[in-house]
Amino acid sequence: GENVEQHPSTLSVQEGDSAVIKCTYSDSASNYFPWYKQELGKRPQLIIDIRSNVGEKKDQRIAVTLNKTAKHFSLHITETQPEDSAVYFCAASPPDGNQFYFGTGTSLTVIP
Amino acid sequence: ETGVTQTPRHLVMGMTNKKSLKCEQHLGHNAMYWYKQSAKKPLELMFVYSLEERVENNSVPSRFSPECPNSSHLFLHLHTLQPEDSALYLCASSPGAGGGFEQYFGPGTRLTVT
């Protein structure tokens, strides 16, 4: 089965700086890569996703890049704000099943 | 409000108890999921239902028994649990099953097994 690794497990940045979270996956057939944000005590919510036919996707201050050859994808948050503080999860999903494989999460703290 | 609700929000049960978790989605989705979220571990997909039919069962112990009476409701029946089963149990729904659909999560049930 698929194996998703996520780094770093914790990340602290100054407000206004950028944050980058990286994930690797093992199954080259995986073709859907969502990122979820989970604030303390709240449910995970999708913030951005990318499919394998695209190398980069951007939505305001967040962007995701995908390198299919190296089997890794990254979340980039620019101009971080305190409200970006949360746990971020990456996931990979192969096309021929009903599985989602999540990373272990990155706890991001944005220091005002 | 994402349209996925879960009850109860908190549950404490002994190892010999029987209890059930309930999930309801108001989004008109066709697929529903149960996940287990433990500290410092990845979200673990437990069960997937598509149009009320179970399509995935990820080697979950038989002390967890899912039920999906219709596409809007999902239950997780619990019996003779172990302390290591204490976790946050999240329900999710999506427009369809299979990869490529956004998962809409409920708020979760915080389960403590004593």
Boltz contact constraints between the chains, C-beta under 6 A:
constraints:
  - contact:
      token1: [A, 32]
      token2: [B, 99]
      max_distance: 6.0
  - contact:
      token1: [A, 32]
      token2: [B, 100]
      max_distance: 6.0
  - contact:
      token1: [A, 43]
      token2: [B, 105]
      max_distance: 6.0
  - contact:
      token1: [A, 43]
      token2: [B, 107]
      max_distance: 6.0
  - contact:
      token1: [A, 44]
      token2: [B, 105]
      max_distance: 6.0
  - contact:
      token1: [A, 46]
      token2: [B, 102]
      max_distance: 6.0
  - contact:
      token1: [A, 93]
      token2: [B, 99]
      max_distance: 6.0
  - contact:
      token1: [A, 94]
      token2: [B, 99]
      max_distance: 6.0
  - contact:
      token1: [A, 95]
      token2: [B, 99]
      max_distance: 6.0
  - contact:
      token1: [A, 98]
      token2: [B, 48]
      max_distance: 6.0
  - contact:
      token1: [A, 98]
      token2: [B, 55]
      max_distance: 6.0
  - contact:
      token1: [A, 98]
      token2: [B, 56]
      max_distance: 6.0
  - contact:
      token1: [A, 98]
      token2: [B, 97]
      max_distance: 6.0
  - contact:
      token1: [A, 98]
      token2: [B, 98]
      max_distance: 6.0
  - contact:
      token1: [A, 100]
      token2: [B, 45]
      max_distance: 6.0
  - contact:
      token1: [A, 102]
      token2: [B, 42]
      max_distance: 6.0
  - contact:
      token1: [A, 102]
      token2: [B, 43]
      max_distance: 6.0
  - contact:
      token1: [A, 103]
      token2: [B, 42]
      max_distance: 6.0
  - contact:
      token1: [A, 104]
      token2: [B, 42]
      max_distance: 6.0
